[in-house]
Amino acid sequence: MAERVTVRPATRDDVDRVWQIERASFADPWSRRSFAELLDQPHVYFRVATIDADDEPVGYVVAWFVVSEAEIANIAVAPEARGNKLGGRLLDDVLTAARTTGATEAFLEVRDSNVAARALYASRGFEAVGRRRGYYTRPAEDAIVMRAELGASGMR
């Protein structure tokens, strides 16, 4: 990618754009209010990706770190920005932050049918460790629980 990508903390000014990306990315999106409330939570890791000098978010990641675990709750890239490795950049960013806080493992859930996301996660060391039947409702689908071991110098 020739453009310069910046990953920075989300701000109140980003919430509307993040919510637009969320609605374009998921059949059962989080509410705008949910994103706004994340900004007030000190243990939430909420970052946005921007390209070049344009400060408008084209992707975001939400996670939380609890003791030795990281939970990646949400990651999405705007449809018009997909295919530029932004999802990987956001994932790398959150995994680096997780290691910095002392997390030794990371978890996430992904739709069983989301082959692209599962491939991205596998490329960063995530492996399927479980299934949550009927986790998603629109449309009804199982979630695959994935886990990655984190180390001081990277993943195994």
Secondary structure as GFF3:
##gff-version 3
##sequence-region A 1 156
A	DSSP	beta_strand	5	9	.	.	.	ID=ss1
A	DSSP	three_ten_helix	12	14	.	.	.	ID=ss2
A	DSSP	alpha_helix	15	25	.	.	.	ID=ss3
A	DSSP	alpha_helix	32	38	.	.	.	ID=ss4
A	DSSP	beta_strand	44	51	.	.	.	ID=ss5
A	DSSP	beta_strand	54	66	.	.	.	ID=ss6
A	DSSP	beta_strand	69	77	.	.	.	ID=ss7
A	DSSP	three_ten_helix	79	81	.	.	.	ID=ss8
A	DSSP	alpha_helix	86	100	.	.	.	ID=ss9
A	DSSP	beta_strand	105	111	.	.	.	ID=ss10
A	DSSP	alpha_helix	115	123	.	.	.	ID=ss11
A	DSSP	beta_strand	127	137	.	.	.	ID=ss12
A	DSSP	beta_strand	140	151	.	.	.	ID=ss13
A	DSSP	beta_strand	154	155	.	.	.	ID=ss14
###
